[in-house]
Amino acid sequence: MAWQHKLSAAQEKRTAETYKGSRSVMSGAGSWHKNDVRNEHLLIENKTTGNKASITLKSRDLVDLWHNAVKEG
């Protein structure tokens, strides 16, 4: 397992514990449950910076998150 995948998995685990939710299978890469973590009220998409100081949040990420939330009801 690559170090980036280990960091992402650890981040998703912490997020799931913090928000009393569960991690999505394959980090949401499947055809049904999208995004990384979910609970009764939230869908959460984690982002990591790797070696960079920051990330760019793209409007497409927010639109995709919104679409996924609408699909799940």
ABEGO torsion letter per residue (X at the ends): XBAAAAAAAAAAAAAAAAAGBBBBBGGGABAABBEABBBAABBBBBBBAEABABBBBBAAAAAAAAAAAAAAX
